[in-house]
Amino acid sequence: MAKAPEPGQVKTRLARELGEAAAATLATRMLHHTLETARRTAAGMVELCVTPDIHHPVLNDAAHRFDACLTAQGEGDLGQRMARIARRVLAAGEWPILIGTDCPALTPTHLQQAIASLETADSAFLPATDGGYVLIGLRRFDRRLFEGIAWGTDAVMQQTRSRLMELGWTWWEGETLHDIDTTDDLVHLPEGWIDRRFPAGCDSHAPDTLCSHHGKTSCETK
């Protein structure tokens, strides 16, 4: 699930310190890291779900570079868009694994653990230190899991746990990881990942989240 990566529109909190071009370049690097991680893990297709324009050149380049299928998120808030993607993938007989692209600490092992957990649990999560989550995996669907959640706040994971208990679902939680959203988070970046030299037009765009399907070999733009 990716926002069109325009400088000044992506990683705006980081841009206050790094500048818009450098923040967008960093976001691109994190996107590529996540796509590479997903590609190394996925048994089949990796899908990059974007908004508002599936024709954005940087998103098309990233999808081509990492052999990912590019699709549109559709309308609505974050929860509505996540629910739409999850329902579509589950209806096709697959397990959706929705992944954030702003977590350099994400590894193939994390993804493998989440996929394996869905053999016995209804859902899987990698919590984030900011109170959200880096990953959600599902083998069943209920729209209530995505409704009434204070997206973008430190209450997201706790509210989600409460909703899971209300639904009577089982879930697995893996390691809590660091998202890179603010300047305080930059200490968790690998060395050399920030480069202020590149102008906005030099590979300086990136989306926010990625949706990976376990075991699917093709996809269709919705």
C-alpha positions as CSV (number, residue, x, y, z in Angstrom):
1,M,0.0,0.0,0.0
2,A,2.0,2.9,-1.4
3,K,1.5,6.6,-1.5
4,A,2.8,8.3,-4.7
5,P,6.3,9.3,-3.7
6,E,6.5,13.0,-4.4
7,P,9.1,15.1,-2.4
8,G,7.2,17.2,0.1
9,Q,4.4,14.6,0.2
10,V,6.4,11.6,1.7
11,K,8.1,11.4,5.0
12,T,7.3,15.0,5.8
13,R,8.4,14.8,9.4
14,L,11.8,13.6,8.3
15,A,11.9,16.3,5.6
16,R,11.9,19.1,8.3
17,E,15.4,17.9,9.3
18,L,16.8,16.3,6.1
19,G,15.1,18.3,3.4
20,E,12.4,17.1,1.1
21,A,14.7,15.5,-1.5
22,A,16.8,13.6,1.0
23,A,13.7,12.4,2.9
24,A,12.2,11.1,-0.4
25,T,15.5,9.5,-1.4
26,L,15.6,7.7,2.0
27,A,12.0,6.6,1.5
28,T,13.0,5.1,-1.8
29,R,15.8,3.2,-0.3
30,M,13.5,1.8,2.4
31,L,11.0,0.8,-0.3
32,H,13.6,-1.0,-2.3
33,H,14.8,-2.8,0.8
34,T,11.3,-4.0,1.6
35,L,10.7,-5.1,-2.0
36,E,13.9,-7.0,-2.0
37,T,13.1,-8.6,1.3
38,A,9.7,-9.6,0.1
39,R,11.0,-11.0,-3.1
40,R,13.6,-13.1,-1.3
41,T,10.8,-14.5,0.9
42,A,7.7,-14.9,-1.3
43,A,6.9,-18.2,-2.8
44,G,5.0,-16.4,-5.5
45,M,3.8,-12.9,-6.3
46,V,4.7,-9.7,-4.6
47,E,2.1,-6.9,-5.0
48,L,2.8,-3.2,-4.7
49,C,-0.6,-1.4,-3.9
50,V,-0.5,2.3,-4.6
51,T,-2.5,5.5,-4.4
52,P,-3.5,7.6,-6.2
53,D,-1.8,6.8,-9.5
54,I,-0.6,3.4,-10.6
55,H,1.2,5.1,-13.5
56,H,3.7,7.0,-11.3
57,P,7.1,6.4,-13.0
58,V,9.0,5.7,-9.8
59,L,6.5,3.2,-8.6
60,N,6.5,1.5,-12.0
61,D,10.3,1.4,-11.9
62,A,10.3,-0.2,-8.5
63,A,7.6,-2.8,-9.4
64,H,9.6,-3.7,-12.6
65,R,12.9,-3.8,-10.8
66,F,11.7,-6.3,-8.2
67,D,9.2,-8.1,-10.3
68,A,6.2,-6.9,-8.3
69,C,2.6,-6.5,-9.5
70,L,1.4,-2.9,-9.3
71,T,-2.3,-2.4,-8.2
72,A,-4.4,0.5,-7.0
73,Q,-5.5,0.8,-3.4
74,G,-8.9,2.5,-4.1
75,E,-10.7,5.1,-2.0
76,G,-11.1,5.4,1.8
77,D,-9.0,5.8,4.9
78,L,-6.1,3.5,5.7
79,G,-8.3,0.9,7.4
80,Q,-10.8,0.8,4.5
81,R,-8.0,0.4,2.0
82,M,-6.3,-2.4,4.0
83,A,-9.6,-4.2,4.4
84,R,-10.3,-4.0,0.7
85,I,-6.9,-5.5,-0.2
86,A,-7.2,-8.2,2.5
87,R,-10.7,-9.2,1.4
88,R,-9.7,-9.4,-2.2
89,V,-6.6,-11.6,-1.6
90,L,-8.5,-13.9,0.8
91,A,-11.3,-14.3,-1.7
92,A,-8.7,-15.5,-4.2
93,G,-7.7,-18.3,-1.7
94,E,-4.5,-16.7,-0.6
95,W,-3.2,-15.3,2.7
96,P,-2.4,-11.5,2.5
97,I,0.7,-10.3,4.3
98,L,0.6,-6.5,4.4
99,I,4.0,-4.9,5.1
100,G,5.2,-1.4,5.9
101,T,8.1,-0.2,3.8
102,D,9.6,2.1,6.4
103,C,11.3,-0.6,8.5
104,P,14.9,-1.3,7.5
105,A,15.1,-3.9,10.3
106,L,12.6,-6.2,8.5
107,T,14.2,-9.4,7.3
108,P,13.1,-12.5,5.3
109,T,13.2,-14.4,8.7
110,H,10.5,-12.1,10.0
111,L,8.3,-12.7,7.0
112,Q,8.9,-16.4,7.1
113,Q,7.9,-16.5,10.8
114,A,4.7,-14.6,10.0
115,I,3.8,-16.9,7.1
116,A,4.4,-20.0,9.2
117,S,2.4,-18.7,12.1
118,L,-0.7,-18.5,9.9
119,E,-0.7,-22.3,9.7
120,T,-2.2,-22.2,13.2
121,A,-3.2,-18.6,14.0
122,D,-5.9,-16.5,12.5
123,S,-3.6,-13.5,12.1
124,A,0.0,-12.4,12.5
125,F,1.6,-9.1,13.5
126,L,5.0,-7.5,13.8
127,P,4.4,-4.6,16.3
128,A,6.3,-1.3,15.9
129,T,7.9,0.6,18.7
130,D,5.7,3.6,17.9
131,G,2.6,1.6,18.9
132,G,1.5,0.6,15.4
133,Y,2.5,-2.5,13.5
134,V,5.0,-3.2,10.7
135,L,3.1,-6.2,9.3
136,I,-0.3,-7.8,9.4
137,G,-1.0,-11.3,8.0
138,L,-4.5,-12.8,7.8
139,R,-6.1,-16.2,7.0
140,R,-9.6,-14.9,7.7
141,F,-11.4,-11.6,7.2
142,D,-13.6,-9.4,9.3
143,R,-13.9,-5.7,8.4
144,R,-14.2,-4.8,12.2
145,L,-10.5,-5.5,12.5
146,F,-9.9,-2.3,10.5
147,E,-12.8,-0.1,11.8
148,G,-12.5,2.5,14.6
149,I,-8.7,2.3,14.8
150,A,-6.8,5.5,15.5
151,W,-4.5,5.1,12.6
152,G,-1.2,7.0,12.9
153,T,-1.2,7.0,16.7
154,D,0.5,5.0,19.4
155,A,-2.8,3.2,20.1
156,V,-3.0,1.2,16.9
157,M,-1.6,-2.1,18.1
158,Q,-3.3,-2.1,21.4
159,Q,-6.7,-1.2,19.8
160,T,-6.1,-4.0,17.3
161,R,-5.4,-6.5,20.2
162,S,-8.7,-5.5,21.8
163,R,-10.5,-6.0,18.5
164,L,-8.9,-9.4,18.1
165,M,-10.1,-10.4,21.5
166,E,-13.7,-9.2,20.7
167,L,-13.6,-11.2,17.5
168,G,-12.3,-14.3,19.3
169,W,-9.4,-14.6,17.0
170,T,-6.1,-16.2,17.7
171,W,-3.0,-14.2,16.7
172,W,0.8,-14.4,16.7
173,E,3.1,-11.5,17.5
174,G,6.8,-11.4,16.4
175,E,9.6,-9.1,17.3
176,T,8.8,-5.4,17.8
177,L,10.6,-3.4,15.2
178,H,11.5,0.3,14.6
179,D,9.7,2.3,11.9
180,I,11.5,5.3,10.5
181,D,9.1,8.2,10.7
182,T,10.8,11.0,12.7
183,T,14.4,12.3,13.2
184,D,14.6,10.4,16.5
185,D,14.2,7.2,14.5
186,L,17.2,7.8,12.3
187,V,19.5,6.2,14.9
188,H,18.0,2.9,13.8
189,L,19.0,3.3,10.2
190,P,21.9,1.2,8.8
191,E,25.0,3.3,8.3
192,G,25.2,5.2,5.1
193,W,21.5,5.2,4.3
194,I,21.1,9.0,4.4
195,D,22.5,10.9,1.5
196,R,21.7,14.6,1.2
197,R,23.5,15.1,-2.1
198,F,20.8,13.8,-4.5
199,P,18.2,16.3,-6.0
200,A,14.5,15.5,-5.8
201,G,14.5,14.2,-9.4
202,C,17.2,11.6,-8.8
203,D,15.4,8.4,-7.6
204,S,13.9,10.4,-4.7
205,H,10.4,8.9,-4.4
206,A,9.0,6.1,-2.5
207,P,5.6,4.6,-1.3
208,D,4.7,3.8,2.2
209,T,3.5,0.1,2.4
210,L,3.7,-3.1,0.4
211,C,1.3,-5.9,0.2
212,S,2.8,-9.4,-0.4
213,H,0.8,-12.5,-1.2
214,H,2.0,-15.9,-0.1
215,G,1.9,-18.4,-2.9
216,K,0.3,-16.4,-5.7
217,T,2.0,-16.1,-9.2
218,S,0.0,-13.4,-10.9
219,C,-2.3,-10.5,-10.1
220,E,-4.9,-8.2,-11.6
221,T,-5.1,-4.4,-11.2
222,K,-8.4,-3.4,-9.5
